[in-house]
Amino acid sequence: MIKISILYPNNEGARFDFRYYVERHMPMSIDLLSVHPGYRGVSVEQGVGGAVPGAEPAYVAMCHFLFDALESFLAAYTPHAAVLQGDMPNYTDIVPLIQVNEVLIAR
């Protein structure tokens, strides 16, 4: 299984509209990507703190898609890339970091 992580750095002065992201963008993303048979799930997280109490989080938001293989994710995402990326200005001005991981342990 692989995890595709979309990480939004907590840049000072950056804009991130959680309401739009959770109520509009992510439901659209899930509707489009979850129809692929390799889709395994998704989680969305809001950063609330850093390693030291009171510290700012490194990321304001994170989204993690789970798929059975990278090829499955690409097959699900690629046809909808323009729509999903085109919606980003509606909720943020942050350029996200993308990381692909192989999941070694999940319980």
C-alpha positions in Angstrom: 0.0 0.0 0.0 1.1 3.6 -0.6 0.3 6.9 1.0 0.3 10.1 -1.0 0.7 13.0 1.5 -0.2 16.5 0.5 1.4 18.8 3.1 0.6 22.6 3.4 3.4 24.4 5.2 2.4 26.8 7.9 3.8 29.9 6.2 3.3 33.2 8.0 0.6 35.2 6.3 -0.6 32.3 4.1 -4.3 31.7 3.6 -6.0 28.4 4.1 -9.8 28.1 4.2 -10.6 25.0 6.1 -14.4 25.3 5.7 -14.1 25.3 1.9 -11.4 22.6 2.0 -13.4 20.2 4.2 -16.9 21.0 2.8 -16.2 21.4 -0.9 -12.7 20.5 -2.1 -12.2 17.2 -0.3 -15.7 15.8 -1.0 -15.1 16.5 -4.7 -11.6 14.9 -4.5 -13.0 11.8 -2.7 -15.9 11.5 -5.2 -13.5 11.6 -8.1 -10.7 9.4 -6.7 -12.6 6.8 -4.6 -14.3 5.2 -7.7 -10.9 3.7 -8.6 -10.6 0.1 -7.3 -7.2 0.8 -5.9 -8.5 3.5 -3.5 -8.1 2.5 0.1 -9.0 5.7 2.0 -8.2 9.3 2.9 -7.6 11.4 6.0 -7.5 15.2 6.4 -5.7 16.8 9.3 -5.5 20.3 10.7 -2.2 21.3 12.4 -2.7 22.4 16.0 0.8 22.6 17.4 4.5 21.8 17.2 6.9 19.6 19.1 7.1 22.0 22.0 3.9 23.1 23.8 2.7 26.4 22.4 4.8 26.1 19.2 3.2 26.6 15.8 2.6 23.5 13.7 4.9 22.9 10.8 1.9 22.3 8.5 -1.4 24.0 8.7 -3.1 21.1 6.9 -2.3 17.6 5.6 -4.2 15.2 3.4 -3.2 11.6 3.1 -4.6 9.3 0.3 -4.1 5.6 0.6 -4.0 3.5 -2.6 -2.9 -0.1 -3.3 -0.1 1.1 -5.6 1.3 4.3 -7.0 0.0 3.3 -10.5 -3.5 3.1 -9.0 -3.3 6.6 -7.6 -1.9 8.0 -10.9 -4.7 6.3 -12.8 -7.3 7.8 -10.4 -5.8 11.3 -10.2 -4.4 12.1 -13.6 -7.8 12.4 -15.4 -8.9 14.9 -12.7 -5.7 16.8 -12.1 -6.7 20.0 -13.8 -10.0 20.2 -11.9 -8.5 19.5 -8.5 -5.5 21.7 -9.0 -7.7 24.4 -10.5 -9.8 24.5 -7.3 -6.8 25.1 -5.0 -7.0 29.0 -5.2 -10.5 28.7 -3.7 -9.0 27.5 -0.4 -5.3 28.4 -0.3 -2.4 30.3 -1.6 0.1 27.8 -0.2 2.1 25.6 -2.6 1.8 22.1 -1.1 4.6 19.6 -0.7 3.8 16.2 -2.0 5.4 13.0 -0.7 4.7 9.4 -1.7 5.4 6.7 0.9 5.2 2.9 1.0 3.2 2.0 4.1 5.2 -0.6 6.1 2.9 -0.9 9.1 -0.7 0.1 9.5 -3.0 -1.1 12.3 
